[in-house]
């Protein structure tokens, strides 16, 4: 038992380091950006960020789940073939990312003046997508990668404080993110190839990889894809300043949600390993995790709702105070999202109910978009967090009903 606890604890701590570099370092510079690039700049960053998330997930193609699961299943015989197949597939997936970026440029009018932001966002997504974090997750040795990523990320934000002075300097923020992504990608790949030999892969292997990973990919891509569409649609209705209010609240919301992420990321491969050895023990551990998540997420949601107004006023300034109300609405979704995550992405994916989870996620995001368009006239910028709350409630209800009869 002690042999299992130690790597699980170490990996959980490592995921927190990664999340710190992904979310909380961004939150550290957010007050500075709010006071230099203003609501307009924050709104622009929000729009390109939704594009970046979609392109990154296209590059990943669900390998963060499927490849991690396969490596964690201790199938070491074919690990070289698996790694080679995943990397080559990722290179091919640059093409759809390029197409999505061009479409975004054509669809969103404000991007006409900010082509460089699209280019830098695409490059960042490519480097992050090729970075083999899934390999280190699968072998449950993520600590060194976590230290690498956070070290490079910390160094990369220093020039932002020194050089960014107005909304015209937004490109500098993305440029140094690009440099950080490049270094992390190259160094982690060098580590990978010290352990794994690159082998030739047939077109059939790549095609099979794309086909077999489709359900996992669609599961991961659907929510951010609908979010991107939602933000693009809202940007045609709202001012860029209102988009800045929405984006600032959503960034804080995502950072709060990410607090729970490392636990799930560490437990997912661990849970798969346990299922192959002792299913009853895995069920008990999932139930324990459910109650822990429920208690912590309700407490977190309550705290955010209470402190949102003074927090935003101190953190971003009086001009962003309206985003406190948006954050309070987002906070209502926290318990629902996290419990849904435990039932769906942790348990149901572990027992290979990928197709069921995928269908549920697709329908919940359709629900989100329907309510978004219905709510807009009455609730404006609040229509997105309200629609998210309803969509996530639908998803959770689906999981509960399905598992009762499974």
C-alpha positions in Angstrom: 0.0 0.0 0.0 2.8 2.4 0.9 4.5 1.8 -2.4 1.3 3.0 -4.2 0.7 6.1 -2.0 4.2 7.6 -2.6 4.1 7.8 -6.4 0.4 8.9 -6.3 1.3 11.7 -3.9 4.3 12.7 -5.9 2.4 12.8 -9.2 -0.4 14.8 -7.6 2.1 17.4 -6.4 3.6 17.4 -9.9 0.3 18.1 -11.6 -0.2 21.0 -9.2 3.1 22.4 -10.4 2.0 22.1 -14.0 -1.4 23.7 -13.3 0.4 26.4 -11.4 2.4 27.2 -14.6 -0.7 26.9 -16.8 -3.2 28.8 -14.8 -1.9 30.6 -11.7 1.1 32.2 -13.3 -1.4 33.6 -15.8 -3.4 34.9 -12.9 -0.3 36.5 -11.4 0.2 38.6 -14.5 -3.5 39.3 -15.1 -3.7 42.3 -12.7 -0.7 43.8 -14.5 -2.3 43.2 -17.9 -5.7 44.6 -16.7 -4.0 47.9 -15.9 -1.8 48.1 -19.0 -3.7 46.5 -21.9 -7.1 47.4 -20.4 -10.5 45.6 -20.9 -10.0 45.7 -24.7 -6.7 43.8 -24.5 -8.1 41.2 -22.0 -11.0 40.7 -24.4 -8.7 40.1 -27.3 -6.6 37.6 -25.3 -9.8 35.8 -24.3 -10.8 35.4 -28.0 -7.4 34.1 -29.1 -7.1 31.9 -26.1 -10.3 30.0 -27.0 -8.7 29.4 -30.5 -5.5 28.3 -28.8 -7.3 25.8 -26.6 -9.2 24.3 -29.5 -6.0 24.0 -31.6 -4.1 22.4 -28.7 -6.8 19.8 -28.2 -6.9 19.0 -31.9 -3.1 18.4 -31.6 -3.6 16.2 -28.6 -6.5 14.3 -30.3 -7.4 12.8 -26.9 -4.0 11.2 -26.5 -3.7 12.7 -23.0 -6.4 10.2 -22.1 -6.0 7.3 -24.6 -2.2 7.2 -24.8 -1.9 7.7 -21.1 -4.3 4.8 -20.5 -2.4 2.5 -22.9 1.0 3.3 -21.3 -0.4 3.0 -17.8 -1.8 -0.5 -18.6 1.9 -1.6 -18.6 1.9 -2.7 -22.2 5.6 -2.0 -22.6 6.1 -4.3 -25.5 4.7 -1.9 -28.0 5.6 1.4 -26.3 8.0 2.5 -29.1 5.4 2.0 -31.7 2.8 3.8 -29.6 5.0 6.8 -29.0 6.1 7.0 -32.7 2.5 6.7 -33.9 1.3 9.4 -31.5 4.0 11.9 -32.5 3.6 11.4 -36.3 -0.2 11.7 -35.9 0.3 15.0 -34.0 2.4 16.4 -36.9 -0.4 15.5 -39.3 -2.9 17.3 -37.1 -1.1 20.6 -37.6 -3.1 20.8 -40.9 -6.6 21.1 -39.3 -5.2 23.5 -36.7 -4.0 25.7 -39.6 -7.5 25.5 -41.2 -9.2 26.4 -37.9 -7.0 29.4 -37.5 -7.7 30.7 -41.0 -11.5 30.2 -40.4 -11.2 32.1 -37.2 -9.5 35.0 -38.9 -12.2 35.1 -41.5 -15.1 34.8 -39.1 -14.1 37.2 -36.3 -13.9 40.8 -37.7 -11.7 42.1 -34.9 -8.9 39.7 -35.9 -8.4 41.7 -39.1 -6.2 44.1 -37.1 -4.5 41.4 -35.1 -3.2 38.8 -37.5 0.0 38.3 -35.5 -2.0 37.2 -32.5 -3.5 34.3 -34.6 -0.1 33.3 -35.9 1.5 33.2 -32.4 -1.5 31.4 -30.9 -1.2 28.7 -33.5 2.5 28.3 -33.0 2.0 28.0 -29.2 -0.7 25.4 -29.7 1.6 23.3 -32.0 4.5 23.3 -29.5 2.3 22.5 -26.6 0.5 19.8 -28.6 3.7 18.0 -29.6 5.0 18.1 -26.0 4.8 14.5 -24.7 3.2 15.1 -21.3 1.0 12.0 -22.0 4.1 9.8 -21.9 5.2 11.0 -18.5 1.6 10.7 -17.2 1.4 7.1 -18.4 4.6 6.0 -16.7 3.5 8.1 -13.6 6.8 10.0 -13.5 5.7 13.5 -14.1 7.8 15.4 -11.5 10.8 16.3 -13.6 8.5 17.5 -16.4 6.6 19.6 -14.0 9.7 21.3 -12.7 10.9 21.9 -16.3 7.6 23.5 -17.3 7.2 25.8 -14.3 10.8 26.9 -14.4 10.6 28.0 -18.1 7.2 29.6 -17.6 8.4 31.7 -14.6 11.4 32.9 -16.6 9.2 33.7 -19.6 6.8 36.1 -17.7 9.6 38.4 -16.5 9.9 40.2 -19.9 6.2 40.7 -20.0 6.4 42.9 -16.9 9.3 44.8 -18.4 8.0 45.3 -21.9 4.2 45.4 -22.0 2.9 49.0 -21.7 -0.3 49.2 -23.8 -2.9 47.3 -25.8 -0.5 47.4 -28.8 1.9 45.2 -26.8 -0.4 42.2 -26.6 1.8 40.3 -29.1 4.6 40.4 -26.6 2.6 38.3 -24.1 2.0 35.6 -26.7 5.6 35.8 -28.1 7.1 34.9 -24.8 4.5 32.1 -24.3 5.7 30.8 -27.6 9.3 30.8 -26.5 8.4 29.0 -23.3 6.3 26.4 -25.2 9.2 25.8 -27.7 11.8 25.2 -25.0 9.5 22.9 -23.0 8.7 20.9 -26.1 12.3 20.4 -27.2 13.7 19.5 -23.8 10.8 17.0 -22.9 11.2 15.3 -26.4 14.9 14.9 -25.7 14.0 13.2 -22.4 11.5 10.9 -24.2 13.9 9.7 -26.8 16.5 8.8 -24.2 14.0 6.2 -23.0 12.1 5.2 -26.2 13.3 4.4 -29.6 11.6 6.1 -32.6 10.3 3.5 -35.1 8.7 3.7 -38.5 4.9 3.8 -38.6 2.7 2.7 -41.4 -0.2 4.8 -42.8 -2.5 2.1 -41.6 -1.3 2.5 -38.0 -1.9 6.2 -38.1 -5.3 5.7 -39.6 -6.2 3.2 -36.9 -4.9 5.6 -34.3 -7.2 8.3 -35.6 -10.2 6.0 -35.8 -9.7 4.4 -32.4 -9.1 7.8 -30.7 -12.1 9.5 -32.2 -14.4 9.1 -29.3 -11.8 10.2 -26.8 -10.9 13.1 -29.0 -14.5 14.3 -29.5 -15.0 14.1 -25.8 -12.1 16.5 -25.1 -12.7 18.8 -28.1 -16.5 19.4 -27.9 -16.6 21.6 -24.8 -13.8 24.0 -25.9 -15.1 24.0 -29.5 -18.5 25.1 -28.4 -16.9 27.6 -26.0 -15.0 29.0 -29.0 -18.1 29.3 -31.1 -19.9 30.9 -28.1 -17.2 33.5 -27.6 -17.0 34.2 -31.3 -20.8 34.6 -31.5 -20.8 36.8 -28.3 -18.0 39.0 -29.8 -20.3 39.8 -32.7 -22.9 41.0 -30.2 -21.0 42.5 -27.3 -18.3 45.2 -27.2 -14.7 44.0 -26.8 -14.7 45.6 -23.4 -17.6 43.4 -22.3 -15.7 40.4 -23.7 -12.8 41.6 -21.5 -15.1 41.4 -18.4 -16.3 37.9 -19.4 -12.8 36.7 -20.1 -11.3 38.0 -16.8 -14.1 36.3 -14.8 -13.7 33.1 -16.9 -9.9 33.0 -16.3 -10.3 33.2 -12.6 -13.1 30.5 -12.8 -10.9 28.2 -14.8 -8.0 28.7 -12.4 -10.3 27.7 -9.5 -11.5 24.7 -11.4 -7.9 23.7 -12.1 -7.3 23.3 -8.4 -9.1 20.0 -8.6 -7.5 18.9 -11.9 -4.2 17.5 -10.6 -5.9 15.1 -8.3 -7.9 13.7 -11.2 -4.9 13.6 -13.5 -2.9 11.6 -11.0 -5.7 9.3 -10.1 -6.9 8.5 -13.7 -3.9 6.2 -14.6 -3.8 4.9 -11.0 -7.4 4.0 -11.2 -7.0 2.2 -14.5 -4.1 0.2 -12.9 -6.3 -0.6 -9.9 -9.2 -1.8 -12.0 -7.0 -4.4 -13.6 -6.0 -5.7 -10.2 -9.0 -5.2 -7.8 -12.2 -3.7 -9.2 -14.0 -3.5 -5.8 -11.1 -1.5 -4.4 -11.2 0.9 -7.4 -15.0 1.4 -6.8 -14.4 2.2 -3.1 -11.7 4.7 -4.0 -13.9 6.4 -6.6 -16.7 6.8 -4.1 -14.3 8.3 -1.5 -13.1 10.7 -4.2 -16.7 11.6 -5.0 -17.5 12.8 -1.5 -14.2 14.6 -1.1 -14.8 16.5 -4.4 -18.4 17.3 -3.4 -17.5 18.8 0.0 -14.5 20.8 -1.3 -16.3 22.0 -4.4 -19.3 23.3 -2.5 -17.1 25.0 0.0 -15.0 26.6 -2.8 -18.1 27.8 -4.7 -19.6 29.4 -1.5 -16.3 31.2 -0.8 -16.0 32.6 -4.3 -19.6 33.9 -4.3 -19.0 35.6 -0.9 -15.6 37.2 -1.7 -16.1 37.9 -5.5 -16.8 41.7 -5.2 -13.9 42.7 -2.9 -11.6 40.2 -4.7 -12.2 41.7 -8.1 -12.0 45.3 -6.8 -8.6 44.6 -5.2 -7.3 42.3 -7.9 -8.3 43.9 -11.2 -9.5 47.3 -10.2 -12.8 49.2 -10.0 -13.2 49.2 -13.7 -13.6 45.4 -13.8 -16.1 45.3 -10.9 -18.8 44.0 -13.2 -16.8 40.8 -13.7 -17.4 39.9 -10.0 -21.1 39.3 -10.8 -20.1 37.1 -13.8 -17.6 35.2 -11.6 -20.4 34.6 -9.0 -22.6 33.0 -11.7 -19.6 30.9 -12.9 -19.0 29.8 -9.2 -22.5 28.1 -9.1 -21.2 25.6 -11.6 -18.2 24.4 -9.7 -19.7 21.6 -7.6 -21.7 20.3 -10.6 -18.7 20.3 -12.9 -16.4 18.5 -10.5 -18.9 15.8 -9.6 -19.7 15.3 -13.2 -15.9 15.0 -13.8 -15.6 12.2 -11.3 -18.5 10.2 -12.6 -17.7 10.8 -16.3 -14.0 11.4 -17.0 -12.7 9.4 -14.0 -15.0 6.4 -13.6 -16.9 6.0 -16.9 -13.8 6.4 -19.0 -11.8 4.1 -16.8 -14.4 1.3 -17.4 -14.3 2.2 -21.2 -17.7 3.9 -21.6 -16.1 6.5 -23.9 -19.0 6.5 -26.4 -21.6 7.1 -23.7 -19.7 9.9 -22.2 -19.0 11.4 -25.6 -22.7 11.4 -26.5 -23.6 13.1 -23.2 -20.9 15.8 -23.6 -22.1 16.6 -27.2 -25.7 17.0 -26.1 -24.8 19.1 -23.1 -22.9 21.5 -25.2 -25.8 21.7 -27.7 -27.9 22.6 -24.7 -25.4 25.3 -23.8 -25.6 26.9 -27.2 -29.4 26.8 -27.3 -29.7 28.5 -24.0 -26.9 31.0 -24.8 -28.8 32.2 -27.9 -32.1 32.2 -26.0 -30.7 34.0 -22.9 -28.7 36.7 -24.7 -31.4 39.3 -25.2 -32.2 39.3 -21.5 -28.9 38.6 -19.8 -26.2 39.8 -22.3 -22.7 39.0 -20.9 -24.3 36.8 -18.2 -25.9 34.5 -20.8 -22.7 32.4 -21.1 -22.2 31.5 -17.4 -25.9 30.9 -17.0 -26.0 28.6 -20.1 -22.9 26.8 -18.8 -24.7 26.1 -15.4 -27.7 24.6 -17.2 -25.6 22.5 -19.6 -23.4 21.1 -16.8 -26.5 20.3 -14.7 -27.9 18.3 -17.7 -24.6 16.4 -18.1 -24.5 15.5 -14.4 -28.1 14.3 -14.4 -27.4 12.1 -17.4 -24.4 10.4 -15.7 -26.4 9.8 -12.5 -29.3 8.2 -14.4 -27.1 6.1 -16.7 -24.9 4.7 -13.8 -28.0 3.8 -11.8 -29.1 1.4 -14.6 -25.6 0.3 -15.8 
